[in-house]
Amino acid sequence: MKNEIMIVWSTDNKETAENMVLLYAKNAKLKGWFDEVTLLIWGASQKLLVQDEYFQKLVKEASEAGVKVVACKKCSENLGIENALEACSVELFYTGVLLSDWAKSGKPLLTF
């Protein structure tokens, strides 16, 4: 059985994003704490990502380490940033079912 975790990143707080969300996601994968790590970018974090090259770099590093990076398409539509998110190489789709199914499964879920 796979050891999986999902991290929901919804805050635009830079300190939390840098020192908890992205740091933990990358290390959880690199250090083998979890076999699979999914980072779900939702809400205000999407704007932070598309507006800040430093966070684009951190997300790219996490992705290159093997973290699956996805984002909520509906949030990006509401914010008018779909194209900008896609340019960040983030998998964009409607994520409500993904998050609901994950929560029902009992697999670990961190939210920030």
KOLGU-4560 file (N, C-alpha, C; in nm, 3 decimals, padded with zeros to 5 digits):
<recs>
<n_xx: 00.084 n_yy: -00.119 n_zz: 00.000 ca_xx: 00.000 ca_yy: 00.000 ca_zz: 00.000 c_xx: 00.088 c_yy: 00.125 c_zz: 00.000 mol: A seq: 1 type: MET>
<n_xx: 00.051 n_yy: 00.221 n_zz: -00.083 ca_xx: 00.127 ca_yy: 00.345 ca_zz: -00.092 c_xx: 00.102 c_yy: 00.433 c_zz: 00.030 mol: A seq: 2 type: LYS>
<n_xx: 00.205 n_yy: 00.499 n_zz: 00.067 ca_xx: 00.202 ca_yy: 00.595 ca_zz: 00.177 c_xx: 00.186 c_yy: 00.733 c_zz: 00.113 mol: A seq: 3 type: ASN>
<n_xx: 00.067 n_yy: 00.793 n_zz: 00.120 ca_xx: 00.037 ca_yy: 00.916 ca_zz: 00.049 c_xx: -00.008 c_yy: 01.028 c_zz: 00.143 mol: A seq: 4 type: GLU>
<n_xx: 00.019 n_yy: 01.151 n_zz: 00.101 ca_xx: -00.030 ca_yy: 01.268 ca_zz: 00.173 c_xx: -00.070 c_yy: 01.375 c_zz: 00.071 mol: A seq: 5 type: ILE>
<n_xx: -00.171 n_yy: 01.452 n_zz: 00.107 ca_xx: -00.208 ca_yy: 01.570 ca_zz: 00.028 c_xx: -00.190 c_yy: 01.692 c_zz: 00.117 mol: A seq: 6 type: MET>
<n_xx: -00.128 n_yy: 01.793 n_zz: 00.059 ca_xx: -00.111 ca_yy: 01.921 ca_zz: 00.126 c_xx: -00.192 c_yy: 02.024 c_zz: 00.049 mol: A seq: 7 type: ILE>
<n_xx: -00.287 n_yy: 02.086 n_zz: 00.116 ca_xx: -00.370 ca_yy: 02.189 ca_zz: 00.053 c_xx: -00.310 c_yy: 02.324 c_zz: 00.092 mol: A seq: 8 type: VAL>
<n_xx: -00.263 n_yy: 02.396 n_zz: -00.009 ca_xx: -00.202 ca_yy: 02.527 ca_zz: 00.011 c_xx: -00.302 c_yy: 02.632 c_zz: -00.036 mol: A seq: 9 type: TRP>
<n_xx: -00.360 n_yy: 02.706 n_zz: 00.060 ca_xx: -00.458 ca_yy: 02.807 ca_zz: 00.024 c_xx: -00.422 c_yy: 02.947 c_zz: 00.075 mol: A seq: 10 type: SER>
<n_xx: -00.319 n_yy: 02.957 n_zz: 00.157 ca_xx: -00.282 ca_yy: 03.086 ca_zz: 00.213 c_xx: -00.187 c_yy: 03.163 c_zz: 00.121 mol: A seq: 11 type: THR>
<n_xx: -00.198 n_yy: 03.294 n_zz: 00.125 ca_xx: -00.101 ca_yy: 03.377 ca_zz: 00.053 c_xx: 00.007 c_yy: 03.430 c_zz: 00.147 mol: A seq: 12 type: ASP>
<n_xx: 00.011 n_yy: 03.377 n_zz: 00.270 ca_xx: 00.113 ca_yy: 03.416 ca_zz: 00.366 c_xx: 00.248 c_yy: 03.358 c_zz: 00.319 mol: A seq: 13 type: ASN>
<n_xx: 00.341 n_yy: 03.445 n_zz: 00.287 ca_xx: 00.468 ca_yy: 03.403 ca_zz: 00.230 c_xx: 00.552 c_yy: 03.319 c_zz: 00.325 mol: A seq: 14 type: LYS>
<n_xx: 00.553 n_yy: 03.355 n_zz: 00.452 ca_xx: 00.633 ca_yy: 03.280 ca_zz: 00.549 c_xx: 00.582 c_yy: 03.137 c_zz: 00.564 mol: A seq: 15 type: GLU>
<n_xx: 00.451 n_yy: 03.122 n_zz: 00.571 ca_xx: 00.393 ca_yy: 02.989 ca_zz: 00.581 c_xx: 00.417 c_yy: 02.910 c_zz: 00.454 mol: A seq: 16 type: THR>
<n_xx: 00.400 n_yy: 02.974 n_zz: 00.341 ca_xx: 00.420 ca_yy: 02.906 ca_zz: 00.212 c_xx: 00.564 c_yy: 02.856 c_zz: 00.198 mol: A seq: 17 type: ALA>
<n_xx: 00.658 n_yy: 02.941 n_zz: 00.232 ca_xx: 00.799 ca_yy: 02.906 ca_zz: 00.215 c_xx: 00.848 c_yy: 02.808 c_zz: 00.321 mol: A seq: 18 type: GLU>
<n_xx: 00.819 n_yy: 02.836 n_zz: 00.446 ca_xx: 00.880 ca_yy: 02.763 ca_zz: 00.557 c_xx: 00.800 c_yy: 02.645 c_zz: 00.608 mol: A seq: 19 type: ASN>
<n_xx: 00.681 n_yy: 02.626 n_zz: 00.558 ca_xx: 00.603 ca_yy: 02.508 ca_zz: 00.595 c_xx: 00.556 c_yy: 02.433 c_zz: 00.472 mol: A seq: 20 type: MET>
<n_xx: 00.468 n_yy: 02.495 n_zz: 00.394 ca_xx: 00.403 ca_yy: 02.424 ca_zz: 00.284 c_xx: 00.503 c_yy: 02.367 c_zz: 00.185 mol: A seq: 21 type: VAL>
<n_xx: 00.581 n_yy: 02.453 n_zz: 00.123 ca_xx: 00.669 ca_yy: 02.408 ca_zz: 00.015 c_xx: 00.792 c_yy: 02.334 c_zz: 00.068 mol: A seq: 22 type: LEU>
<n_xx: 00.843 n_yy: 02.375 n_zz: 00.181 ca_xx: 00.956 ca_yy: 02.306 ca_zz: 00.242 c_xx: 00.917 c_yy: 02.163 c_zz: 00.281 mol: A seq: 23 type: LEU>
<n_xx: 00.802 n_yy: 02.150 n_zz: 00.348 ca_xx: 00.758 ca_yy: 02.018 ca_zz: 00.390 c_xx: 00.723 c_yy: 01.929 c_zz: 00.271 mol: A seq: 24 type: TYR>
<n_xx: 00.653 n_yy: 01.984 n_zz: 00.174 ca_xx: 00.614 ca_yy: 01.903 ca_zz: 00.057 c_xx: 00.737 c_yy: 01.844 c_zz: -00.011 mol: A seq: 25 type: ALA>
<n_xx: 00.835 n_yy: 01.927 n_zz: -00.037 ca_xx: 00.956 ca_yy: 01.881 ca_zz: -00.105 c_xx: 01.031 c_yy: 01.778 c_zz: -00.020 mol: A seq: 26 type: LYS>
<n_xx: 01.050 n_yy: 01.806 n_zz: 00.108 ca_xx: 01.124 ca_yy: 01.714 ca_zz: 00.193 c_xx: 01.049 c_yy: 01.585 c_zz: 00.220 mol: A seq: 27 type: ASN>
<n_xx: 00.917 n_yy: 01.591 n_zz: 00.228 ca_xx: 00.838 ca_yy: 01.469 ca_zz: 00.249 c_xx: 00.863 c_yy: 01.370 c_zz: 00.136 mol: A seq: 28 type: ALA>
<n_xx: 00.881 n_yy: 01.421 n_zz: 00.016 ca_xx: 00.909 ca_yy: 01.335 ca_zz: -00.100 c_xx: 01.056 c_yy: 01.294 c_zz: -00.103 mol: A seq: 29 type: LYS>
<n_xx: 01.146 n_yy: 01.393 n_zz: -00.093 ca_xx: 01.289 ca_yy: 01.364 ca_zz: -00.104 c_xx: 01.340 c_yy: 01.271 c_zz: 00.005 mol: A seq: 30 type: LEU>
<n_xx: 01.292 n_yy: 01.289 n_zz: 00.126 ca_xx: 01.341 ca_yy: 01.211 ca_zz: 00.239 c_xx: 01.263 c_yy: 01.081 c_zz: 00.261 mol: A seq: 31 type: LYS>
<n_xx: 01.163 n_yy: 01.058 n_zz: 00.173 ca_xx: 01.088 ca_yy: 00.933 ca_zz: 00.179 c_xx: 00.990 c_yy: 00.923 c_zz: 00.293 mol: A seq: 32 type: GLY>
<n_xx: 00.950 n_yy: 01.037 n_zz: 00.349 ca_xx: 00.849 ca_yy: 01.034 ca_zz: 00.456 c_xx: 00.717 c_yy: 00.982 c_zz: 00.402 mol: A seq: 33 type: TRP>
<n_xx: 00.692 n_yy: 01.011 n_zz: 00.274 ca_xx: 00.574 ca_yy: 00.960 ca_zz: 00.204 c_xx: 00.617 c_yy: 00.916 c_zz: 00.065 mol: A seq: 34 type: PHE>
<n_xx: 00.554 n_yy: 00.810 n_zz: 00.015 ca_xx: 00.584 ca_yy: 00.763 ca_zz: -00.121 c_xx: 00.532 c_yy: 00.862 c_zz: -00.225 mol: A seq: 35 type: ASP>
<n_xx: 00.411 n_yy: 00.915 n_zz: -00.199 ca_xx: 00.350 ca_yy: 01.011 ca_zz: -00.291 c_xx: 00.306 c_yy: 01.134 c_zz: -00.213 mol: A seq: 36 type: GLU>
<n_xx: 00.339 n_yy: 01.250 n_zz: -00.268 ca_xx: 00.302 ca_yy: 01.378 ca_zz: -00.209 c_xx: 00.229 c_yy: 01.458 c_zz: -00.315 mol: A seq: 37 type: VAL>
<n_xx: 00.109 n_yy: 01.501 n_zz: -00.283 ca_xx: 00.030 ca_yy: 01.586 ca_zz: -00.373 c_xx: 00.015 c_yy: 01.723 c_zz: -00.309 mol: A seq: 38 type: THR>
<n_xx: 00.049 n_yy: 01.826 n_zz: -00.384 ca_xx: 00.031 ca_yy: 01.964 ca_zz: -00.340 c_xx: -00.085 c_yy: 02.022 c_zz: -00.419 mol: A seq: 39 type: LEU>
<n_xx: -00.193 n_yy: 02.057 n_zz: -00.348 ca_xx: -00.311 ca_yy: 02.117 ca_zz: -00.411 c_xx: -00.309 c_yy: 02.267 c_zz: -00.383 mol: A seq: 40 type: LEU>
<n_xx: -00.297 n_yy: 02.344 n_zz: -00.488 ca_xx: -00.291 ca_yy: 02.490 ca_zz: -00.477 c_xx: -00.431 c_yy: 02.544 c_zz: -00.497 mol: A seq: 41 type: ILE>
<n_xx: -00.482 n_yy: 02.612 n_zz: -00.395 ca_xx: -00.622 ca_yy: 02.654 ca_zz: -00.394 c_xx: -00.632 c_yy: 02.797 c_zz: -00.344 mol: A seq: 42 type: TRP>
<n_xx: -00.713 n_yy: 02.877 n_zz: -00.410 ca_xx: -00.745 ca_yy: 03.011 ca_zz: -00.361 c_xx: -00.630 c_yy: 03.110 c_zz: -00.367 mol: A seq: 43 type: GLY>
<n_xx: -00.610 n_yy: 03.182 n_zz: -00.257 ca_xx: -00.514 ca_yy: 03.294 ca_zz: -00.253 c_xx: -00.372 c_yy: 03.251 c_zz: -00.288 mol: A seq: 44 type: ALA>
<n_xx: -00.337 n_yy: 03.127 n_zz: -00.259 ca_xx: -00.202 ca_yy: 03.079 ca_zz: -00.291 c_xx: -00.177 c_yy: 03.083 c_zz: -00.442 mol: A seq: 45 type: SER>
<n_xx: -00.283 n_yy: 03.067 n_zz: -00.521 ca_xx: -00.267 ca_yy: 03.072 ca_zz: -00.666 c_xx: -00.218 c_yy: 03.210 c_zz: -00.711 mol: A seq: 46 type: GLN>
<n_xx: -00.277 n_yy: 03.314 n_zz: -00.654 ca_xx: -00.232 ca_yy: 03.450 ca_zz: -00.690 c_xx: -00.088 c_yy: 03.472 c_zz: -00.648 mol: A seq: 47 type: LYS>
<n_xx: -00.052 n_yy: 03.427 n_zz: -00.529 ca_xx: 00.087 ca_yy: 03.441 ca_zz: -00.484 c_xx: 00.181 c_yy: 03.372 c_zz: -00.582 mol: A seq: 48 type: LEU>
<n_xx: 00.146 n_yy: 03.253 n_zz: -00.623 ca_xx: 00.231 ca_yy: 03.178 ca_zz: -00.714 c_xx: 00.252 c_yy: 03.250 c_zz: -00.847 mol: A seq: 49 type: LEU>
<n_xx: 00.145 n_yy: 03.297 n_zz: -00.907 ca_xx: 00.160 ca_yy: 03.358 ca_zz: -01.040 c_xx: 00.225 c_yy: 03.496 c_zz: -01.033 mol: A seq: 50 type: VAL>
<n_xx: 00.222 n_yy: 03.561 n_zz: -00.918 ca_xx: 00.277 ca_yy: 03.695 ca_zz: -00.904 c_xx: 00.421 c_yy: 03.698 c_zz: -00.852 mol: A seq: 51 type: GLN>
<n_xx: 00.473 n_yy: 03.585 n_zz: -00.806 ca_xx: 00.603 ca_yy: 03.587 ca_zz: -00.739 c_xx: 00.695 c_yy: 03.478 c_zz: -00.796 mol: A seq: 52 type: ASP>
<n_xx: 00.800 n_yy: 03.521 n_zz: -00.864 ca_xx: 00.893 ca_yy: 03.427 ca_zz: -00.928 c_xx: 00.963 c_yy: 03.337 c_zz: -00.827 mol: A seq: 53 type: GLU>
<n_xx: 00.986 n_yy: 03.385 n_zz: -00.707 ca_xx: 01.050 ca_yy: 03.303 ca_zz: -00.605 c_xx: 00.964 c_yy: 03.181 c_zz: -00.572 mol: A seq: 54 type: TYR>
<n_xx: 00.834 n_yy: 03.201 n_zz: -00.559 ca_xx: 00.746 ca_yy: 03.089 ca_zz: -00.529 c_xx: 00.728 c_yy: 02.998 c_zz: -00.650 mol: A seq: 55 type: PHE>
<n_xx: 00.737 n_yy: 03.054 n_zz: -00.769 ca_xx: 00.737 ca_yy: 02.970 ca_zz: -00.889 c_xx: 00.858 c_yy: 02.877 c_zz: -00.886 mol: A seq: 56 type: GLN>
<n_xx: 00.974 n_yy: 02.929 n_zz: -00.844 ca_xx: 01.096 ca_yy: 02.849 ca_zz: -00.833 c_xx: 01.078 c_yy: 02.739 c_zz: -00.729 mol: A seq: 57 type: LYS>
<n_xx: 01.021 n_yy: 02.772 n_zz: -00.614 ca_xx: 01.001 ca_yy: 02.672 ca_zz: -00.508 c_xx: 00.905 c_yy: 02.561 c_zz: -00.553 mol: A seq: 58 type: LEU>
<n_xx: 00.799 n_yy: 02.597 n_zz: -00.623 ca_xx: 00.704 ca_yy: 02.497 ca_zz: -00.673 c_xx: 00.771 c_yy: 02.409 c_zz: -00.778 mol: A seq: 59 type: VAL>
<n_xx: 00.852 n_yy: 02.469 n_zz: -00.863 ca_xx: 00.924 ca_yy: 02.391 ca_zz: -00.964 c_xx: 01.019 c_yy: 02.292 c_zz: -00.898 mol: A seq: 60 type: LYS>
<n_xx: 01.089 n_yy: 02.336 n_zz: -00.793 ca_xx: 01.179 ca_yy: 02.247 ca_zz: -00.721 c_xx: 01.103 c_yy: 02.130 c_zz: -00.658 mol: A seq: 61 type: GLU>
<n_xx: 00.987 n_yy: 02.159 n_zz: -00.600 ca_xx: 00.906 ca_yy: 02.053 ca_zz: -00.540 c_xx: 00.861 c_yy: 01.954 c_zz: -00.648 mol: A seq: 62 type: ALA>
<n_xx: 00.818 n_yy: 02.006 n_zz: -00.761 ca_xx: 00.775 ca_yy: 01.922 ca_zz: -00.872 c_xx: 00.890 c_yy: 01.834 c_zz: -00.921 mol: A seq: 63 type: SER>
<n_xx: 01.006 n_yy: 01.893 n_zz: -00.936 ca_xx: 01.124 ca_yy: 01.818 ca_zz: -00.982 c_xx: 01.165 c_yy: 01.711 c_zz: -00.880 mol: A seq: 64 type: GLU>
<n_xx: 01.133 n_yy: 01.732 n_zz: -00.753 ca_xx: 01.163 ca_yy: 01.633 ca_zz: -00.649 c_xx: 01.062 c_yy: 01.518 c_zz: -00.651 mol: A seq: 65 type: ALA>
<n_xx: 00.954 n_yy: 01.533 n_zz: -00.728 ca_xx: 00.856 ca_yy: 01.427 ca_zz: -00.740 c_xx: 00.720 c_yy: 01.457 c_zz: -00.679 mol: A seq: 66 type: GLY>
<n_xx: 00.703 n_yy: 01.579 n_zz: -00.629 ca_xx: 00.573 ca_yy: 01.619 ca_zz: -00.573 c_xx: 00.476 c_yy: 01.642 c_zz: -00.690 mol: A seq: 67 type: VAL>
<n_xx: 00.358 n_yy: 01.585 n_zz: -00.680 ca_xx: 00.254 ca_yy: 01.609 ca_zz: -00.780 c_xx: 00.189 c_yy: 01.743 c_zz: -00.746 mol: A seq: 68 type: LYS>
<n_xx: 00.196 n_yy: 01.839 n_zz: -00.839 ca_xx: 00.145 ca_yy: 01.974 ca_zz: -00.814 c_xx: 00.021 c_yy: 01.997 c_zz: -00.900 mol: A seq: 69 type: VAL>
<n_xx: -00.092 n_yy: 02.022 n_zz: -00.832 ca_xx: -00.218 ca_yy: 02.045 ca_zz: -00.901 c_xx: -00.282 c_yy: 02.173 c_zz: -00.845 mol: A seq: 70 type: VAL>
<n_xx: -00.375 n_yy: 02.228 n_zz: -00.922 ca_xx: -00.444 ca_yy: 02.350 ca_zz: -00.877 c_xx: -00.591 c_yy: 02.344 c_zz: -00.919 mol: A seq: 71 type: ALA>
<n_xx: -00.672 n_yy: 02.412 n_zz: -00.840 ca_xx: -00.815 ca_yy: 02.418 ca_zz: -00.864 c_xx: -00.847 c_yy: 02.510 c_zz: -00.982 mol: A seq: 72 type: CYS>
<n_xx: -00.905 n_yy: 02.454 n_zz: -01.085 ca_xx: -00.941 ca_yy: 02.531 ca_zz: -01.204 c_xx: -01.046 c_yy: 02.637 c_zz: -01.173 mol: A seq: 73 type: LYS>
<n_xx: -01.146 n_yy: 02.602 n_zz: -01.091 ca_xx: -01.252 ca_yy: 02.699 ca_zz: -01.058 c_xx: -01.194 c_yy: 02.822 c_zz: -00.988 mol: A seq: 74 type: LYS>
<n_xx: -01.102 n_yy: 02.800 n_zz: -00.894 ca_xx: -01.038 ca_yy: 02.914 ca_zz: -00.826 c_xx: -00.965 c_yy: 03.001 c_zz: -00.928 mol: A seq: 75 type: CYS>
<n_xx: -00.892 n_yy: 02.936 n_zz: -01.018 ca_xx: -00.816 ca_yy: 03.013 ca_zz: -01.118 c_xx: -00.908 c_yy: 03.089 c_zz: -01.212 mol: A seq: 76 type: SER>
<n_xx: -01.023 n_yy: 03.030 n_zz: -01.244 ca_xx: -01.121 ca_yy: 03.102 ca_zz: -01.327 c_xx: -01.175 c_yy: 03.222 c_zz: -01.251 mol: A seq: 77 type: GLU>
<n_xx: -01.209 n_yy: 03.203 n_zz: -01.124 ca_xx: -01.261 ca_yy: 03.313 ca_zz: -01.043 c_xx: -01.161 c_yy: 03.427 c_zz: -01.031 mol: A seq: 78 type: ASN>
<n_xx: -01.033 n_yy: 03.392 n_zz: -01.027 ca_xx: -00.927 ca_yy: 03.492 ca_zz: -01.012 c_xx: -00.875 c_yy: 03.543 c_zz: -01.147 mol: A seq: 79 type: LEU>
<n_xx: -00.918 n_yy: 03.481 n_zz: -01.257 ca_xx: -00.874 ca_yy: 03.523 ca_zz: -01.390 c_xx: -00.728 c_yy: 03.495 c_zz: -01.418 mol: A seq: 80 type: GLY>
<n_xx: -00.677 n_yy: 03.381 n_zz: -01.365 ca_xx: -00.534 ca_yy: 03.353 ca_zz: -01.379 c_xx: -00.505 c_yy: 03.213 c_zz: -01.436 mol: A seq: 81 type: ILE>
<n_xx: -00.601 n_yy: 03.155 n_zz: -01.508 ca_xx: -00.581 ca_yy: 03.019 ca_zz: -01.560 c_xx: -00.455 c_yy: 03.008 c_zz: -01.644 mol: A seq: 82 type: GLU>
<n_xx: -00.438 n_yy: 03.098 n_zz: -01.739 ca_xx: -00.322 ca_yy: 03.091 ca_zz: -01.828 c_xx: -00.191 c_yy: 03.108 c_zz: -01.752 mol: A seq: 83 type: ASN>
<n_xx: -00.190 n_yy: 03.198 n_zz: -01.655 ca_xx: -00.069 ca_yy: 03.221 ca_zz: -01.576 c_xx: -00.033 c_yy: 03.097 c_zz: -01.495 mol: A seq: 84 type: ALA>
<n_xx: -00.133 n_yy: 03.028 n_zz: -01.441 ca_xx: -00.106 ca_yy: 02.905 ca_zz: -01.365 c_xx: -00.054 c_yy: 02.795 c_zz: -01.456 mol: A seq: 85 type: LEU>
<n_xx: -00.114 n_yy: 02.781 n_zz: -01.572 ca_xx: -00.068 ca_yy: 02.680 ca_zz: -01.666 c_xx: 00.076 c_yy: 02.707 c_zz: -01.708 mol: A seq: 86 type: GLU>
<n_xx: 00.114 n_yy: 02.834 n_zz: -01.716 ca_xx: 00.252 ca_yy: 02.871 ca_zz: -01.751 c_xx: 00.350 c_yy: 02.830 c_zz: -01.641 mol: A seq: 87 type: ALA>
<n_xx: 00.300 n_yy: 02.806 n_zz: -01.520 ca_xx: 00.384 ca_yy: 02.761 ca_zz: -01.408 c_xx: 00.396 c_yy: 02.609 c_zz: -01.405 mol: A seq: 88 type: CYS>
<n_xx: 00.348 n_yy: 02.542 n_zz: -01.509 ca_xx: 00.352 ca_yy: 02.396 ca_zz: -01.520 c_xx: 00.278 c_yy: 02.326 c_zz: -01.408 mol: A seq: 89 type: SER>
<n_xx: 00.164 n_yy: 02.383 n_zz: -01.371 ca_xx: 00.077 ca_yy: 02.325 ca_zz: -01.269 c_xx: -00.038 c_yy: 02.255 c_zz: -01.340 mol: A seq: 90 type: VAL>
<n_xx: -00.071 n_yy: 02.133 n_zz: -01.297 ca_xx: -00.184 ca_yy: 02.061 ca_zz: -01.355 c_xx: -00.312 c_yy: 02.126 c_zz: -01.303 mol: A seq: 91 type: GLU>
<n_xx: -00.394 n_yy: 02.176 n_zz: -01.393 ca_xx: -00.511 ca_yy: 02.255 ca_zz: -01.358 c_xx: -00.639 c_yy: 02.178 c_zz: -01.393 mol: A seq: 92 type: LEU>
<n_xx: -00.725 n_yy: 02.155 n_zz: -01.293 ca_xx: -00.854 ca_yy: 02.089 ca_zz: -01.316 c_xx: -00.945 c_yy: 02.119 c_zz: -01.198 mol: A seq: 93 type: PHE>
<n_xx: -01.073 n_yy: 02.086 n_zz: -01.213 ca_xx: -01.169 ca_yy: 02.104 ca_zz: -01.104 c_xx: -01.138 c_yy: 02.000 c_zz: -00.997 mol: A seq: 94 type: TYR>
<n_xx: -01.101 n_yy: 02.046 n_zz: -00.879 ca_xx: -01.043 ca_yy: 01.958 ca_zz: -00.777 c_xx: -01.136 c_yy: 01.923 c_zz: -00.661 mol: A seq: 95 type: THR>
<n_xx: -01.260 n_yy: 01.966 n_zz: -00.665 ca_xx: -01.352 ca_yy: 01.938 ca_zz: -00.556 c_xx: -01.370 c_yy: 01.790 c_zz: -00.530 mol: A seq: 96 type: GLY>
<n_xx: -01.383 n_yy: 01.710 n_zz: -00.635 ca_xx: -01.401 ca_yy: 01.566 ca_zz: -00.618 c_xx: -01.273 c_yy: 01.504 c_zz: -00.564 mol: A seq: 97 type: VAL>
<n_xx: -01.159 n_yy: 01.546 n_zz: -00.616 ca_xx: -01.030 ca_yy: 01.495 ca_zz: -00.568 c_xx: -01.017 c_yy: 01.517 c_zz: -00.417 mol: A seq: 98 type: LEU>
<n_xx: -01.042 n_yy: 01.639 n_zz: -00.373 ca_xx: -01.027 ca_yy: 01.670 ca_zz: -00.231 c_xx: -01.130 c_yy: 01.596 c_zz: -00.147 mol: A seq: 99 type: LEU>
<n_xx: -01.254 n_yy: 01.589 n_zz: -00.194 ca_xx: -01.359 ca_yy: 01.517 ca_zz: -00.120 c_xx: -01.328 c_yy: 01.370 c_zz: -00.106 mol: A seq: 100 type: SER>
<n_xx: -01.288 n_yy: 01.308 n_zz: -00.216 ca_xx: -01.255 ca_yy: 01.165 ca_zz: -00.212 c_xx: -01.136 c_yy: 01.140 c_zz: -00.120 mol: A seq: 101 type: ASP>
<n_xx: -01.037 n_yy: 01.229 n_zz: -00.125 ca_xx: -00.919 ca_yy: 01.214 ca_zz: -00.040 c_xx: -00.961 c_yy: 01.221 c_zz: 00.108 mol: A seq: 102 type: TRP>
<n_xx: -01.040 n_yy: 01.319 n_zz: 00.142 ca_xx: -01.083 ca_yy: 01.336 ca_zz: 00.281 c_xx: -01.162 c_yy: 01.215 c_zz: 00.329 mol: A seq: 103 type: ALA>
<n_xx: -01.246 n_yy: 01.160 n_zz: 00.243 ca_xx: -01.325 ca_yy: 01.042 ca_zz: 00.280 c_xx: -01.240 c_yy: 00.917 c_zz: 00.296 mol: A seq: 104 type: LYS>
<n_xx: -01.126 n_yy: 00.914 n_zz: 00.227 ca_xx: -01.041 ca_yy: 00.794 ca_zz: 00.228 c_xx: -00.966 c_yy: 00.776 c_zz: 00.359 mol: A seq: 105 type: SER>
<n_xx: -00.953 n_yy: 00.882 n_zz: 00.436 ca_xx: -00.877 ca_yy: 00.874 ca_zz: 00.561 c_xx: -00.728 c_yy: 00.893 c_zz: 00.543 mol: A seq: 106 type: GLY>
<n_xx: -00.683 n_yy: 00.917 n_zz: 00.420 ca_xx: -00.540 ca_yy: 00.944 ca_zz: 00.398 c_xx: -00.505 c_yy: 01.078 c_zz: 00.460 mol: A seq: 107 type: LYS>
<n_xx: -00.379 n_yy: 01.097 n_zz: 00.498 ca_xx: -00.338 ca_yy: 01.222 ca_zz: 00.560 c_xx: -00.363 c_yy: 01.343 c_zz: 00.470 mol: A seq: 108 type: PRO>
<n_xx: -00.408 n_yy: 01.451 n_zz: 00.535 ca_xx: -00.441 ca_yy: 01.575 ca_zz: 00.465 c_xx: -00.396 c_yy: 01.691 c_zz: 00.554 mol: A seq: 109 type: LEU>
<n_xx: -00.307 n_yy: 01.773 n_zz: 00.502 ca_xx: -00.263 ca_yy: 01.894 ca_zz: 00.572 c_xx: -00.320 c_yy: 02.015 c_zz: 00.499 mol: A seq: 110 type: LEU>
<n_xx: -00.366 n_yy: 02.113 n_zz: 00.572 ca_xx: -00.419 ca_yy: 02.233 ca_zz: 00.510 c_xx: -00.352 c_yy: 02.357 c_zz: 00.567 mol: A seq: 111 type: THR>
<n_xx: -00.319 n_yy: 02.449 n_zz: 00.477 ca_xx: -00.256 ca_yy: 02.576 ca_zz: 00.515 c_xx: -00.315 c_yy: 02.687 c_zz: 00.432 mol: A seq: 112 type: PHE>
</recs>
